[in-house]
Amino acid sequence: MIATPQLVFVFGTLKKGFPLHRRGLAHANFIGLYRTAASYPMLIAGPWFAPMMFFEPGRGLRVSGELYQVDPATLERLDRMESIGRPGNFRRRIRIVPRRPGRSCRALAYFKARFLAASVHSGYLRSYEDRHFVPPWRREAP
C-alpha cells in the first residue's frame, strides 16, 4: 500500500454529482478541474453503462475530469471500487493539465482493458455526463 497522499484524476462516476462520488471521494481534498495532457479513448460500455478509459495514449480525445488528493485509506477504497487486482482493471500515473492556467502534474487514473467493453454504448467522449450508469447497489444478481 502507498503510505503518502496521492493525486487521483477521476473522469466518470467518481466525479461530484455522480453515483460513486459520496462513497469514494466525499471526504477527499478536491484540487480542481483538469484534463489529460494526451488523448485517451474514453467511452460508455458494458452491462452497467460504465465510463471506461483505455490506456492507449494518443488515441481518442483529451478527457476532462477532477483532481483529488487522497489519503492511503481512500486510495485503497477507490482501488476496491475500481476492481484493481481483477483482470482488465488497473491504474497508471498520467500527466494532466488544469482547465484554467496553471501547472501540469502527474496523477493516478483508472483504466480498463478493452475486453471489459463487451457492449459499447457511445463513441469516444471528451467528458462524461451520461446518467445511465447502474451503481452496484442497484444491480440485479445474474
C-alpha positions in Angstrom: 0.0 0.0 0.0 1.2 3.5 -0.8 1.8 5.4 2.5 1.7 9.0 1.4 -1.2 11.1 0.0 -1.7 10.7 -3.8 -3.2 12.7 -6.6 -6.0 10.9 -8.3 -7.7 12.0 -11.6 -11.3 10.9 -12.0 -13.4 11.3 -15.1 -16.6 9.3 -14.6 -18.9 8.1 -11.9 -16.5 9.3 -9.1 -16.9 12.9 -10.1 -19.0 15.3 -8.0 -22.7 14.7 -8.7 -22.3 11.1 -9.9 -23.3 7.9 -8.1 -19.9 6.8 -6.7 -18.6 10.2 -5.5 -20.1 10.0 -2.0 -18.7 6.5 -1.4 -15.3 7.2 -2.9 -14.3 10.9 -2.7 -16.7 12.8 -0.5 -14.0 13.5 2.1 -11.0 13.8 -0.2 -9.3 17.1 -1.0 -10.7 18.5 -4.3 -7.9 20.2 -6.2 -9.7 21.3 -9.3 -10.8 20.6 -12.9 -8.2 19.0 -15.1 -7.9 17.1 -18.4 -5.5 14.6 -19.7 -2.4 16.1 -21.5 -2.6 13.3 -24.0 -5.6 11.9 -25.8 -7.1 8.7 -24.5 -10.1 6.6 -25.7 -12.9 7.0 -23.1 -16.4 5.6 -23.8 -19.5 4.2 -22.1 -19.6 0.4 -22.2 -20.6 -2.9 -20.6 -23.9 -4.1 -19.0 -23.8 -1.3 -16.4 -23.2 1.6 -18.8 -19.9 2.4 -17.1 -17.4 5.0 -18.4 -14.2 3.3 -19.3 -10.9 4.8 -20.3 -8.3 2.7 -22.1 -4.5 3.1 -21.6 -3.9 3.9 -25.3 -2.2 7.3 -25.2 -2.5 9.3 -28.5 -5.9 7.7 -29.4 -9.3 9.2 -28.6 -9.7 12.7 -27.1 -8.3 14.7 -24.2 -10.5 13.6 -21.3 -11.9 16.1 -18.7 -12.2 15.3 -15.1 -11.5 16.2 -11.5 -8.3 16.1 -9.5 -8.2 15.0 -5.8 -5.6 14.4 -3.2 -6.4 11.2 -1.3 -5.0 9.5 1.8 -3.9 5.9 1.7 -7.2 4.6 3.1 -9.2 6.4 0.4 -6.9 5.2 -2.4 -7.4 1.6 -1.1 -11.2 2.2 -1.2 -11.0 3.5 -4.7 -8.9 0.6 -5.8 -11.6 -1.8 -4.5 -14.4 0.2 -6.2 -12.4 0.1 -9.5 -11.7 -3.6 -9.1 -7.9 -3.2 -9.1 -6.4 -6.7 -9.0 -9.1 -8.2 -11.1 -8.2 -8.9 -14.8 -8.5 -5.9 -17.0 -8.6 -3.3 -14.2 -5.6 -1.1 -13.5 -4.3 2.3 -12.7 -1.4 4.3 -14.2 0.2 7.6 -13.4 -0.5 10.1 -16.3 0.2 13.7 -17.0 -2.8 16.0 -16.6 -3.2 19.8 -17.1 -5.5 22.2 -15.4 -8.6 23.6 -17.2 -7.5 27.1 -16.2 -4.0 28.4 -16.4 -1.7 26.5 -14.1 0.9 23.8 -13.8 0.5 20.3 -15.1 1.1 17.4 -12.8 1.1 13.6 -12.8 -1.8 11.8 -11.1 -3.1 8.2 -10.9 -6.0 7.4 -13.2 -8.1 4.2 -13.5 -8.1 2.3 -16.8 -9.9 -0.8 -18.2 -8.9 -3.3 -20.7 -10.9 -3.3 -24.0 -12.2 -6.8 -23.4 -14.3 -5.4 -20.5 -16.2 -3.2 -23.0 -18.2 -6.1 -24.4 -21.1 -3.8 -25.4 -20.2 -0.3 -26.3 -22.8 2.4 -25.9 -21.0 5.5 -27.1 -18.3 6.8 -29.3 -15.2 8.4 -27.8 -16.0 11.1 -25.2 -14.2 14.2 -24.1 -16.4 14.5 -21.0 -18.6 12.0 -19.1 -22.1 13.4 -18.5 -24.2 10.3 -19.1 -26.8 9.2 -16.4 -27.4 5.6 -17.4 -24.8 4.1 -15.1 -26.2 1.4 -12.9 -24.3 1.5 -9.5 -23.5 -1.8 -7.7 -26.3 -1.4 -5.1 -28.9 -1.2 -7.9 -27.7 -4.2 -9.9 -29.7 -7.4 -10.0 -27.9 -10.6 -9.4 -27.2 -12.6 -12.6 
